[in-house]
Amino acid sequence: MPVLTGLAALVGVAAALVGAVLGAGALATLVIALRVEAEYPPAGPFAEVAGGRLATIEAGPHQGARATVVLLHGASANASDPMEGVGRTLAARGFRVIAFDRPGFGWSDRLGGAEAAAPALQGEAIAQALERLGIGPAIVLGHSWAGALALRIALDHPERVAGLVLVSPVARPFPPRGEAPWYLRLALQPPVAWLLSRTLGPPVGLAYLDRAARTVFAPQPVSAGYLERSRAALVLRPATLLANVQDLVGLPAALAEQSPRYASLRVPAVIVAGEADPIVRTDFQARPLAEAIPGARLVALPGIGHMVHYVAAAELAAEMARLADRLAAPLRAQPAGAEAAPTP
C-alpha cells in the first residue's frame, strides 16, 4: 500500500505540473494572439464567398493595368508574404496585384474546418471570390504549398486563369521517407493538435520565429524587415496554427489525387525555382512538374533558395512580364474591329 500511495502521489504531482504548464501556455497564447491581432489588423478588402469571407491585399492600378496577378501564399504565411516580396515590384510595373489570405490564414475564414485543408476546397473559394470581384482570367502565382492550390484552380476553374506562375512549388507526391517519429505522429492527432495550438504552440512558435525565417531563406540571409513586412506572427494564433497543421498533413493525399491531371492543363505555365532550395527540392518537384505540364517553362535559379519571391524578386517579375506580354500578343494581333477577348 505505501508503494501504491507513493505512485499515486507522483502521478498527482505530474498531472499538476502538466496542468500548470498548459495553463501558463494558454495564458501566454491569449496574450500573443491579442497582441498580434492588434499589431496586424486587416490590410485590405474582404471578398464574400460561400460560408464566410476571404481577406485580400491589393496594389497597383485598377484601370489600364498591364494585367491582373493573383498571389497565393505558402504554409505558415499570409497574403503579405508574396505581396511584400514580388507583389510591390509588380504593382510598380503597372500590374494590378491581388493577394489572398488562404482560408484560415491571415484574416480569412477557415470555411469548413479540417475539410478546408484540401486545395480543391480552397480553390473553389478563391474562384468564387475572383468571380464576385469581376476578375479573370488572371495570372495566378502560387508559392510553395500554394503551387498545388494554383494548379487546382487551373484544373477546376480554367476560366479564371490566363497563366500560371509556380514558385518553388509543392505539386508532386512526396518521395517516401519512412514513418514519422511517434511524438510527431502524436502531436498531429486532431485532439492533440487542437490542444497544443491553444497552449504551448504559440509561445514556442514565437520563440522560433526568427530561426524559422532563417531556415526558409537559406542559403540567402533573411530579407530586411521580413518578419514585420510579411506579418509572419499572424500564424501564431491558435486557429491559424491548427489550420496550418491540417494543410500540411492533408497535402500528400491531395497531391496524389490531382497530380495525374497536370497533363491535361493547357494554360501557359512558368515554373521558377531555386537550385539551392533546401525546403522544396527542385529535382523532386519543379523539374518533374515542368515535364508533366505541356509547354511549361522551367526557370531554375542557381544558388537561390526557397524564398525566390524575395531574394530574386526582379528575376521573377521579369518572367511574369514576359508571360503577360505573351498572353497579350494575340490581342494586339487582332484586326481592327475584331471582338476583343476577355482581359484580366
N, C-alpha and C positions, 0 to 999 in steps of 0.2 A: 504493500500500500504506500509506503513512503516514496518508492520509486515512481509509482503512478502519479502521486501527488506532485512530485518534482517535475515530471514531464508535463503535467497539465499546467503547472506554473510557467514553465518555459514557453509552452505554446501560447499561453495568455500574454506573456511579455512580448513574444514575437508578433502576435496579432496587434498588440497595442502600438508597437514600433511601426509596423506596416501602415496601420491606420493613421498614425501621426505623420508619416512621410507623405501618404496620399493626401491627407488633409492640407498639409503645407503646400503640396504641389497644386491642389485645387485652388487655394487662395492665391498663389503666385500666378496661376493661369488666368484667374479673373482679372488681376491687376494688369497682366501683359495684354490681354485682349482689349480691355478698356483703353489702355494707353495707345495701342496700335491703331484702333479704330478712330481715336481722336486725332492721331498724327496723320493718318492717311485716309481721309474721307473720300467718298465717290468723286472721281475726277472727270466724269463725262456723262452724257445722257444714257438713259436706260431704254431698252427695247422690250416691249411686251411680247411674250411668247406663251404657248400653252403651258399652264402650270406655274407661271411666275414671270420673271423678267431677267434679262441679261444686261450687264453693265458694259459700257464701251468707253473708249477714249478716242477722240478724233483730232486730226491735224490736217493741214493743207487746204487747198481751195475746194469749195463745193461746186462752183461753176467754172467751166472751162478747164477742168483738171486733165492732166495728161492721161490718166487712167485712175481707177479706184483699186486700192490694195487693202485686203483684209489680212490682219495679223492675228495669228493664233499662237499662244504661249505653250511652253512645255510644262513638265511636272514642277511642283513646288514654286510656282510663279504666278503671275497675273498679267493683265494687259499692259502694264507699264514696262514690263521686261522687254518685249520686242519694240514697243513704241520708243523707248529711250535708247534702244540700240540702233536699229536701222530706220525706224519709223520717222523720226525727225529729219533724218537725211533725205528720205523720200519726199516728205512734205515740202522741204526747201527746194526740191527739184520739180515741183509742180504736180505731184501726185496727191490725190485725196486718200487719206490713210485712216482706217478704222480698225482699232484693236479691240478684241473682245476679252473680257474675263470669261474663261470657260465655266460651265455650270459647276457651282460650288466653290469657285475661286474668286479672289478679289471681292467684288460686291454683287456677283451674280448668284441667283438662287440655284440650289442643287437640282431642282426639277426631277425628283424621283428617287432620292436616297441612293442606295448602293447600285441600283439599276442605271443611274446616270453615269456610271463609270464607263459604259460602252461608247466607243466612238460613234456608233450608229445613232444613239440617242442624242449625244452632244451635237452631232452633225445635223440632225433634224431640227434641233433648237436653233442653231446658228442659221440654217437655211430659212427658217421661219422669220428670224429677226431681219435677215437681209431682204426678204420679200416685203416685210412691213416697212422697212426703211426705203424701199424702192431702189435697192442696189442689186446690180447684177446684169450680165455676167462680170465678175471682178477677178483680179489676180489674187489668189489665195496663198498666203505664206504660212507654213506650219513649221515650227521649230521643235525638234526632239520628239517628245510624246505626241505633239500635235501634228507631226508628219503623218501619223496614222489617221488623225482626225481630218486633215486637209484632203487626204486621199479618199476618205469615206464620203466627204461632201461631194467630191468629183464623181464618185461612183454612184451615189444615190440621188444627187441633185445637180446633174451636169449643167442645167440651165443657169445655175448661179456662178459657174466657174468658167472664166475665159482662159486662165492659165494657172499652173501650179508652180510654186517655188518651195522646195522642200529643203530645209536647212538642218544639217546634222540629224536626219530623220530616223525615227524608230518606225519601221514599216514592215519588216520581215520577221517571221518567227525566230525566237532566240535559239542559239545553239544550246544543247543540253549541258547543264553544269552540275548535275547531281542534286541530291536533296539538300535543302537549306538546313542550317543548324536548328536544333529543337527549340532554342529560345526565340529565334526569329519566326519559326512556324507558330509558336505560341502567341507571340506579340501580334501576329497578323490575323488571329482568330477574331471574328467580329466583336464579341463581348469584350475581349481584352483590348483590342484596338480602340474601342469606344471609351473604355476606362482610362487608358493611357493618354488619349488625346485630350482628356479633360483634367488630368492631374500632372503627370511627370513630363508628358510630351512637350508642351510649350516652353517650360523653363529650360529643359535640356536642349531643345531646338534653338532657343535664344543664345545659349552658351556656345553653340556650334555654328552659328550663322556665318561668322567670318571664315571659319575653316571650310564650310560648305562652298562659299563663294570661291575660295582659292582652289578648291578641288575642281569645280566645273570650268574655271577659266584656264587651268593648267594646259599647256606649258606657258601660256602668257600670264602676266600679272593681272590682278583684278582691275577693271576699269575704274578710274577715279570716281568716287561717289556712287558706286554701283548699288550698294545696299539701300541708300536713300532714294536714288533716282528710280530704281525698279520697285520700290515699296515692298521689298522682299519680306519684311516682317509680317505682312498680311497673312502669310501661310501659317503663322504660329497660332492663329485662333483655332479652337477645338474642332469646329465643324469643318474647317478647311483642311486641317491636318488629317482628319478622318477621310475626307474626300480624296486627298492626295494618295493615301494608302490604298483606298478602293480602286483608284485609277491605275495604280502601278500593279496591283495584284490581278486586276481583271484584263490587263492589256495582252498578255500572251495568248489567251483564248481568242480574243478579238482579232489579233493578227493572223492566227491560224485560219480563222474563218474568212477574212477578207482578202488576204494576200493572193489567193488563186485568181481573183478578179482583176488584178492590175493589168493583165494583158489586154483587157477589154477597153482600157482608157484610150481616148482619142484626143484628149486635151493636151496642148503644149505643156511640157514639164521641164523644169530646170532643177537639178539636184546639186546643192552646194554643201560641201563637207570638208572638214579639216583632216588632213592626213595624220595629224598627231592627236586626234580626238581620243582621250582615254575613257570617255563615258560611253559613247556610241561608236563602236569601231567601224570605220568606213568600209573596210573589206567585208564585214559581216552584214552591213546594212545598205549604205549608199550605192556601192558598186553593183551588187545583185539587183537592187531596186531599179537602177538605170537600165539594166538589161531586161527587166521584166516589163517596163512601160515602153510601148512603141514610140520611137523617136525621141526619147528623153535625152537631155543633155546633162552630162556629169561634169561638174567643176570641182576638182579636188585641189585644195589649197595646201601646199607644202608647209609643214611646221605649225599649222594652225590647229587649235584645239576645238572644244565643243561650242564655245560662245562666238561663233562666226559673226553673228549679227552685231556684236560689239567690236571685236578685235579686227574684223575685216569688213566693217560696215560699208566702206567706199566700194570695195570689190563686189559685195553683194548688191548694193544699189545699182552698180553698173550693169550687172547681169539682169536685174529686174527692168532696167531701162531698155536693154536690148530686147527682152521679151515683150515689153509694151510696144516697142517700135515694130516688132514682128507681127503682133496682133493688129496694129493699126494699119499696116501696109495694105491689106485687101480693101480697107475702107477708102484709103487715098487713091487706090487704083480704080475705084468705081467711076463710070462715066457720069457726066453732069446729068442731073435729073433722075438718076437711079435711086431706088429706095434704099435708105440708109439702114444698115444693120444695127441692132441694139448696142449701145455703148455703156461702159461702166458708169 
